[in-house]
């Protein structure tokens, strides 16, 4: 799944609709294009948080829908009452009672204060229960597929995934077996950012010198986009990765293929990888030095060098897989 499309000099979306579909000046075409894209934008969440592919994402979707229902239970009656009052107390309605000296009603006060209090109680209870049920550090129930440990390091501007049990690593590609509980330990080799796979759920921050934990599971095979959801510098917009949920047999085959080719991720290799680079193509390491993640988290390995020459980093260029 790709996020976004290329645009030409006039701002038309290349390959989505032909230019002839929006004739006329740029401003007119812009209005027509916006009208056509509106429903698409509203449905964009259908491939994200509203299309969960795991138990955590499904739980978060339920929270969104429950919260929406609770708030609409107040918003809709208020809108209807506003329109009804405006219609009933119109100037031409002689049956409407005019009470210029009215100042207090206990029943009105009861409704005005009790309804918001109930909304707060419902939303607060929903948040309290769900925050414990969906605690990122809470392990998911074990299933027929063995759990998979993944160590995640956010760098400038790419993601490093280390599989300690399998002894391999990958960059900008997270491959997981379907149905396996995933235990992710996350840190940052640079500035703070956030790890997020919308269809699996639970955005969580990564920070240098600290380790956060996240438990996820993909219940269906597919390719799910992941991203850095916290601004982290020049290459932030390209700091994306794909989460490939495959069958356990395909995951085993992927591990075997990764072990047969590619470089080894050791201290010098990590230092080289930590240099700023943008739009890095996914690649794998056939081996990863034991304890590398702990050394990064404990700052025994220095953070990335950051911008070279001060200010922005125009020298950060796309890097190809070794």
N, C-alpha and C positions, 0 to 999 in steps of 0.2 A: 504494500500500500504506500502510495506516495502522497506527501502532503504538499499541496500547491502545484502550480503549473507555470510554464514559461510564458512570458508576455512579450509582445513585440513593441516597437517604438511608439505605437499609438495607444498602447495600453490594452489591446484586445487579448483575450486569452487564446493562445495558440493551441489549435487542435481541439478546442471545446465546441465552438461554433464558428462557422465561416464568417468573414467580414460582411458578406452580402446579407447576412441575417440581421444586421444592425446598420442599415444605411443611414446616411446623413452625417451632420457634423459630429465631432467627438462628444460634445455635451449631450446631444440627443441619443447617441449610441450608448453613452454612459448610463443614462436613465433607463434605456431599454434593457441593457445588460444587468443593471441592478435589479430591475423588476424580475427578470428571468432567473437571477441567481438567488433572490430572496428565499423562495421555498427550499432551495438546495442548502443554503446556509442554515435555515432552521432545522433541517434534517441532518445536519452535519454531525450532531451528537449521536446519531444512530450507529456510527462506526466507532464511537468512543465510550464514554461512561454510560450511555443508555443502551449499549450493546455489550453487556458483560460476558466474559468468557471464563469466569472462575467464581468461586464462592465469595471471595472478598469483593469483587466488582459487583456481584449480584446483591450483596448486602448493602453496599453503598448506593446502588440504584434504588433499592427499597427505601432507604432513608430519604433520598431526594423526593421520591413520590409521596411518602408519608408526610414529610414537611410541607410539600406543595399542597396536599389535600387539607392539612390543618389550616394553612394560611388562606386558601381559597374559601374555606368555610366561613371566614370573616370578610374577606375582600368582596366576594360575590354579593352577600346580603347588603353590605354597605353601599355598593354601587346601585343595586336595585332600589334600596331605600332612598338614596339620593335622587334618583330619577322619579320615584313615586312621590316624594315630597315636593319636588319642583313642579310636577304635574298637578298634584292635588291643591297646592296653595298658589296656583296661578291667579292672576288678577280677575279673570272672568268667572271663577268658580265661587258662586254666592253661598254654597253650602259649607265652604271651609270656615272653621271657627277662628276668629282673630282674637288672640289673648295678649294684649300688650302688657298686662301687669303680671303675667305668669313668670315665676322665678325658681320654683323648686318642685321636683317630683321624686319621691323616694324610689318608685319603681324604675324610673329612667336612670337614676344614679346606680341602682343595683345592676341594671343591664350594662351600663357604660363601664363599670369597673369590674364586674364579674367575668364578662366575656374576654377582655384582654388577659385577665389573671388565668383563666382556663387555657388560653392559647400558650401563655408562658409555661404553665405547668406541663402541658402536653409536649411542647417542643423541648423543654428542659429534660423531661423524662425520656424522651426519644434519644436525645443527645447523650444522656447519662448511660443508658443501657447499651446503645450502639457503640459508644466509645470504648466500653469494656469488651463487648463481643468482638469488635474489629480492631482491637489493639494490635498495632503492627508487629510487636514482639511476641504475640501469642501464637504458639505453634498450631498449625492446622492438624486435624485428625489424620492419623496414618491410614493409608489405603493399600491396595494391592501392589502399587508401584513404589519402590523404595524412595525415600526423600533424597533430594539433591542439594548439596551445599554449593553456594556461589558467593565469591568475594568480589565486590564491585568497587572500583576506584574511578572517580570522576577526574578527568584531566582537562587541560586546555587543548582542543575542544573536542573531546572524544571520551568514550567509555571503555574501560578495561574490565573484562570479566575473567576471573580466575576460578577454575574448577579444582579445588585442592584434592578431592578424592580421585579424580580422573587424571590429574597431573598435566592438564592443558590449560590454555587461556585463549581468549579471543578479544578482538577490538571491534566495537560497534556492531556486534551481533551476539545476541543472547539466545542460545539454543537449549531448550528444556524438553523433557519428556512429558507427554500428556498424562495427567492424573497424578503426577508426582508432587508431593508437597515441596515447595521451594523455600529454603532458608537462606536469605540473603544477608550478608554483613556488608555494610557500606561505609566508605570513608572517602575523603577527597585528597588528591595529590596536588591541589591548587586551592582556588578560592571556593567559597561555599556555593553549592548549587542544589538542585533537587532532582531526584529520580522519579520518573512517572511513566507507567504503562497504563493508559486510561482504561483499556478493556479488561485489565486484570485488577486494577484498583490500587489505592493507598499510595499517594505521593508521599515521599519522605526525603528529608534533607541529608546531604552529605557534607561533612565539615572536616577540615584538616585537623589532625590530632585527635579525632573522636571517631567512634564506631557506632552506627545505628543499625538496627535489625529490622528486617521486613520478612513476612511470611506470605507467600502467594501460591496460587495453583492455577494452571491452565487446564480446563476440562475438555477443550475441543481443539483438534489440530487447526493450525492456521498461522498466519503471519500478522503479528500485532505491533503497530508502531510504538516506540518509546521515545522519550525526549527528556531534555533538561528543561524543567519548568520554572527555573529561577535564573534571571539574567546573570551572566558571568563573563561578559567581555565581548570582544570583536566577533569571535566565531560562534557565539551563542546560538544564532539561528540555525546553524548547521550541525549542532550537537545532538544528533538523532541516531537512533539505532533500531534494529528490527528484532523483535522477539519471535523466534521460530519455535512453535509448539509442534513437536513431531512425536511419532510413536516411540515407545521404548527401544524397539529394534533399530529404528532410524537414528535415535540418539546414540546408541552404541556404535553404529556405523560411522556417525559423524566424529565421535571421539577417536575411533581408529584412524580415520582419514586425517584428523588434525595431528595425531602423533606421527604420521608418516611424512609430513612435510612442514616447512616453515622453520623459523628461527626458534631459539630458546630464550625464554624470558628470565633473565638473571639481572643482577644489579646494574651492570652497564647497559643492558638492553632496556631496562626500565627508565634509566636516566635519559637515554635517547628518546624513548617514547614520550616522556613527560614534557619535552619541548613543545612549544606552541605550534599547532598545525590545524588546518581547517579542512573540512570535507574529506575526512580520511575514509578510504574504502575499507570495508570489513576484511579482516584477515585473522589467521590463527597462529598460535605458538605451539610447537610440538611438545614443549615442556615448560614448566614454571618452577622456579626455585622455591623449595619449601620455606614457609615462614615469611615470604615476601610481603604479603598483606600486613602482617603484624609489624614488620619493619616500617612500612609506609605509615600505618596508623600511629605508631609510636614515634614518628618523625626521625627514625634512625636513617631513613633515606630522605634527603632534602626535598621540599616541594619543588614544583616546576619553576624554571627560571623566570617566567613572566615575560613581559614585553622587552625586546632587545632594543637598546638605544633610547629608551625613555618614551613616554606617551603611549600612543597606540602601537600596534604591531603589524605594519603593512607587510613585513617580511614573512608572516605566517602564511604559508601556501599549502595547497592540497598535497597530501602525502599518499603515495601509492603503497599497496601492500608489498612487503619485502619478498 
